[in-house]
Amino acid sequence: MVHIMLCCASGMSTSLLVEKMKKAASEQGIDAQIWAVGANEVKANADKADIILLGPQVRYAQKKIESEAPGVPVAHIDMRDYGMMNGNSVLKQALNIIHGQ
């Protein structure tokens, strides 16, 4: 199972993207736990994540988030994919990073 945590300002704006990613994972037979948190909740959740994806509104906080989640890859969600709520593409991005591709 892969554990993908999305991070945005409050954890709310990424909730639709989380649902789209869960649907894409299910359709592809991928066992994934995907959830969203606000930037202030990263530290409490980092130990459960294989990757942390940042929404456009919190990309400024990447260094802080990396320091709160040592050893966990942190990446930006592509702005176009975020805007289009492209769960399939964001899931693929996360899996490629987790598997070192």
C-alpha positions in Angstrom: 0.0 0.0 0.0 1.2 3.5 -0.8 0.4 6.4 1.5 0.0 9.8 -0.2 -0.5 12.9 1.8 -1.6 16.1 0.1 -1.0 19.4 1.8 -2.8 22.7 1.2 -3.5 25.8 3.3 -6.3 24.3 5.4 -6.7 20.7 4.0 -10.0 21.6 2.4 -9.2 22.7 -1.1 -7.4 19.4 -1.9 -10.3 17.2 -0.7 -11.9 17.0 -4.2 -8.5 16.1 -5.6 -8.1 13.4 -3.0 -11.4 11.8 -4.1 -10.4 11.9 -7.7 -7.0 10.3 -6.9 -8.7 7.6 -4.8 -11.0 6.9 -7.8 -8.1 6.7 -10.2 -6.2 4.3 -7.8 -9.2 2.1 -7.4 -9.7 1.9 -11.2 -6.1 0.9 -11.7 -6.1 -1.7 -8.9 -3.6 0.4 -6.8 -3.9 -0.1 -3.0 -3.5 3.5 -1.8 -4.3 5.6 1.2 -4.7 9.2 0.1 -5.6 12.1 2.4 -5.3 15.8 2.8 -4.0 18.0 5.7 -3.4 21.6 6.3 0.1 22.9 6.4 0.0 23.1 10.2 -0.8 19.3 10.4 2.2 18.0 8.4 4.4 17.2 11.3 1.7 15.1 13.1 1.0 13.1 9.9 4.4 12.9 8.2 5.4 9.5 9.7 2.4 7.9 7.9 3.2 9.3 4.4 5.4 7.8 1.6 5.2 11.2 -0.1 3.8 14.6 0.5 2.4 16.6 -2.4 2.0 20.4 -2.0 -0.9 22.4 -3.4 0.0 25.6 -5.2 -1.0 27.7 -2.2 1.6 26.2 0.1 4.6 25.7 -2.3 6.3 28.6 -0.4 6.5 26.3 2.7 8.4 23.4 1.0 11.6 23.9 3.1 9.7 24.0 6.3 7.6 20.9 5.4 10.7 19.0 4.4 12.3 19.8 7.8 9.1 18.5 9.5 9.1 15.3 7.5 12.7 14.1 7.2 13.2 11.3 4.8 9.8 11.8 3.1 9.8 13.1 -0.5 8.1 16.5 -0.9 6.9 17.6 -4.3 4.7 20.3 -5.8 1.5 19.3 -7.5 1.5 20.5 -11.1 -0.5 23.7 -11.2 -2.4 22.7 -14.3 -3.2 19.2 -12.8 -4.3 20.9 -9.6 -6.6 23.4 -11.4 -8.1 20.6 -13.5 -8.4 18.3 -10.5 -6.7 15.6 -12.6 -6.5 12.8 -10.0 -5.0 10.4 -12.4 -2.1 12.6 -13.3 -1.3 13.6 -9.7 -1.5 9.9 -8.7 0.9 9.0 -11.4 3.3 11.8 -10.3 3.2 10.5 -6.7 3.8 6.9 -7.7 6.7 7.9 -10.1 8.4 9.7 -7.2 7.8 7.0 -4.7 9.2 4.4 -7.1 12.2 6.6 -8.1 11.2 7.1 -11.7 
